[in-house]
Amino acid sequence: MLAEAGADVVVVDRLGIAAGASGRNSGVLQHPLDPSLAAWHLETLALYRDLDDFPLADEPDGILLLGALSTAGLPPEVRPELLSQARDLEPAVLPGIPAVRLSTGWVVGPRAATEAWARRATRAGAHFLTGVVVPEAPQTLIATGAWTDGVEPLWGVTATTQTRTTHVLEEAGVEGITDIPPGEIFTLCGDLLGSSFHPGEEPDAHEVARKLQHRARRFIGEVEIVSARACPRPRPKDGKLILERRDERVVVCAGHGPWGISIGPATARAAADLIGSGA
Ligand SMILES: Cc1cc2nc3c(=O)[nH]c(=O)nc-3n(C[C@H](O)[C@H](O)[C@H](O)COP(=O)(O)OP(=O)(O)OC[C@H]3O[C@@H](n4cnc5c(N)ncnc54)[C@H](O)[C@@H]3O)c2cc1C
């Protein structure tokens, strides 16, 4: 956005594009189910629709909240619909499991969105550097995710499986994702089994993947794990997204927690505005 507005832009990542959570997430673009983030999400959807070579179907794949018995507390814009049997919509789910279907959730894959934005930035003239370098610049945007001051890692493990469903499957309770206690919860997004929530040190991805496999049994039976990896979500220490000017040369945008793919582009637009206006 800054490059398109005529700025001379250099993007620096110590490991390369999509090296962090933006390349290692569950790959779902979805409503955050949190009223304070809804506007960011709606703007983000519009920005994705305007992104070349990033096709987004008009209708989402949909999310099935497995085991949910009520639509209470869910935002009306995701059109929550109670189902007595999730299996009626998704044959992979075991019999006897109720669900709420949400009209949100596009399975876009972990890296696709970030790579599409990087291609667009390149076309607009932005330069990409890999390494820890600080180019001389009148303005710097710090967007270092879990490695940013004021942010702490909340580790998540995802495992690639040979199972794939048409809906995103999520165990009921994951909608309160910001308050989930440490541990594992069942999600299946495309072929990615998840997810876990561990503060502190990086967990052993394969050990957690075995727990996820165990947790999946009650919803979809046996799944085969192909590979597993851990990555930190950038969780702000005070729970609030950081989007601020630190001084006359530095703007910070970080702490998107579990929602960076679903709200990140709108926050990037706001960060670009902060840089552009000098406000
Ligand atoms: C397991 C998991 C599943 C998730 N699933 C979803 C999902 O389905 N939908 C959704 O919306 N969100 C999801 N998220 C959240 C989302 O991935 C993040 O909120 C988002 O990617 C954060 O983006 P970011 O750019 O702030 O951080 P990152 O993508 O982590 O980028 C930070 C970058 O900073 C670089 N860096 C760090 N320090 C320096 C330095 N000193 N100099 C240069 N570069 C540096 C790192 O190499 C890294 O590439 C998930 C996250 C995880 C971990």
The ligand as an SDF file (V2000), in Angstrom:
LIG
                    3D

 53 58  0  0  0  0  0  0  0  0999 V2000
   -0.6580  -22.4570   14.7450 C   0  0  0  0  0  0  0  0  0  0  0  0
   -1.2700  -21.1450   14.3220 C   0  0  0  0  0  0  0  0  0  0  0  0
   -2.4790  -21.1570   13.6350 C   0  0  0  0  0  0  0  0  0  0  0  0
   -3.0520  -19.9410   13.2180 C   0  0  0  0  0  0  0  0  0  0  0  0
   -4.1800  -19.9730   12.4700 N   0  0  0  0  0  0  0  0  0  0  0  0
   -4.7110  -18.8170   12.0040 C   0  0  0  0  0  0  0  0  0  0  0  0
   -5.8330  -18.8310   11.1430 C   0  0  0  0  0  0  0  0  0  0  0  0
   -6.3120  -19.8930   10.7270 O   0  0  0  0  0  0  0  0  0  0  0  0
   -6.3820  -17.6390   10.7730 N   0  0  0  0  0  0  0  0  0  0  0  0
   -5.8610  -16.4430   11.1910 C   0  0  0  0  0  0  0  0  0  0  0  0
   -6.4120  -15.3870   10.8540 O   0  0  0  0  0  0  0  0  0  0  0  0
   -4.7430  -16.3930   11.9470 N   0  0  0  0  0  0  0  0  0  0  0  0
   -4.1670  -17.5480   12.3650 C   0  0  0  0  0  0  0  0  0  0  0  0
   -3.0520  -17.5230   13.1530 N   0  0  0  0  0  0  0  0  0  0  0  0
   -2.5080  -16.2150   13.5610 C   0  0  0  0  0  0  0  0  0  0  0  0
   -1.6750  -15.5560   12.4690 C   0  0  0  0  0  0  0  0  0  0  0  0
   -0.8560  -16.5240   11.8360 O   0  0  0  0  0  0  0  0  0  0  0  0
   -0.8020  -14.4460   13.0860 C   0  0  0  0  0  0  0  0  0  0  0  0
   -1.6080  -13.5520   13.8360 O   0  0  0  0  0  0  0  0  0  0  0  0
   -0.0950  -13.6270   12.0160 C   0  0  0  0  0  0  0  0  0  0  0  0
    0.5240  -14.4790   11.0680 O   0  0  0  0  0  0  0  0  0  0  0  0
    0.9350  -12.6910   12.6460 C   0  0  0  0  0  0  0  0  0  0  0  0
    1.5730  -11.9870   11.6070 O   0  0  0  0  0  0  0  0  0  0  0  0
    2.8260  -11.0790   11.9280 P   0  0  0  0  0  0  0  0  0  0  0  0
    3.2890  -10.5660   10.6140 O   0  0  0  0  0  0  0  0  0  0  0  0
    2.5060  -10.1050   13.0120 O   0  0  0  0  0  0  0  0  0  0  0  0
    3.9130  -12.0830   12.5520 O   0  0  0  0  0  0  0  0  0  0  0  0
    4.7770  -13.1890   11.7980 P   0  0  0  0  0  0  0  0  0  0  0  0
    4.0740  -13.7420   10.6230 O   0  0  0  0  0  0  0  0  0  0  0  0
    5.2420  -14.1440   12.8470 O   0  0  0  0  0  0  0  0  0  0  0  0
    5.9970  -12.3610   11.2140 O   0  0  0  0  0  0  0  0  0  0  0  0
    6.9920  -11.8150   12.0300 C   0  0  0  0  0  0  0  0  0  0  0  0
    8.2740  -11.8760   11.2320 C   0  0  0  0  0  0  0  0  0  0  0  0
    9.2470  -11.0680   11.8810 O   0  0  0  0  0  0  0  0  0  0  0  0
   10.4920  -11.6250   11.5850 C   0  0  0  0  0  0  0  0  0  0  0  0
   11.4600  -11.0600   12.5470 N   0  0  0  0  0  0  0  0  0  0  0  0
   11.4700  -11.2360   13.8850 C   0  0  0  0  0  0  0  0  0  0  0  0
   12.4580  -10.4870   14.4230 N   0  0  0  0  0  0  0  0  0  0  0  0
   13.0790   -9.8300   13.4190 C   0  0  0  0  0  0  0  0  0  0  0  0
   14.1590   -8.8990   13.3400 C   0  0  0  0  0  0  0  0  0  0  0  0
   14.8120   -8.4780   14.4280 N   0  0  0  0  0  0  0  0  0  0  0  0
   14.5260   -8.4070   12.1250 N   0  0  0  0  0  0  0  0  0  0  0  0
   13.8700   -8.8200   11.0040 C   0  0  0  0  0  0  0  0  0  0  0  0
   12.8300   -9.6960   11.0180 N   0  0  0  0  0  0  0  0  0  0  0  0
   12.4440  -10.1960   12.2090 C   0  0  0  0  0  0  0  0  0  0  0  0
   10.2720  -13.1250   11.6920 C   0  0  0  0  0  0  0  0  0  0  0  0
   11.2450  -13.8500   10.9360 O   0  0  0  0  0  0  0  0  0  0  0  0
    8.8600  -13.2700   11.1200 C   0  0  0  0  0  0  0  0  0  0  0  0
    8.8630  -13.6790    9.7500 O   0  0  0  0  0  0  0  0  0  0  0  0
   -2.4220  -18.7100   13.5460 C   0  0  0  0  0  0  0  0  0  0  0  0
   -1.1970  -18.7190   14.2140 C   0  0  0  0  0  0  0  0  0  0  0  0
   -0.6110  -19.9170   14.5880 C   0  0  0  0  0  0  0  0  0  0  0  0
    0.7330  -19.9110   15.2420 C   0  0  0  0  0  0  0  0  0  0  0  0
  1  2  1  0
  2  3  1  0
  2 52  2  0
  3  4  2  0
  4  5  1  0
  4 50  1  0
  5  6  2  0
  6  7  1  0
  6 13  1  0
  7  8  2  0
  7  9  1  0
  9 10  1  0
 10 11  2  0
 10 12  1  0
 12 13  2  0
 13 14  1  0
 14 15  1  0
 14 50  1  0
 15 16  1  0
 16 17  1  0
 16 18  1  0
 18 19  1  0
 18 20  1  0
 20 21  1  0
 20 22  1  0
 22 23  1  0
 23 24  1  0
 24 25  2  0
 24 26  1  0
 24 27  1  0
 27 28  1  0
 28 29  2  0
 28 30  1  0
 28 31  1  0
 31 32  1  0
 32 33  1  0
 33 34  1  0
 33 48  1  0
 34 35  1  0
 35 36  1  0
 35 46  1  0
 36 37  1  0
 36 45  1  0
 37 38  2  0
 38 39  1  0
 39 40  1  0
 39 45  2  0
 40 41  1  0
 40 42  2  0
 42 43  1  0
 43 44  2  0
 44 45  1  0
 46 47  1  0
 46 48  1  0
 48 49  1  0
 50 51  2  0
 51 52  1  0
 52 53  1  0
M  END
$$$$
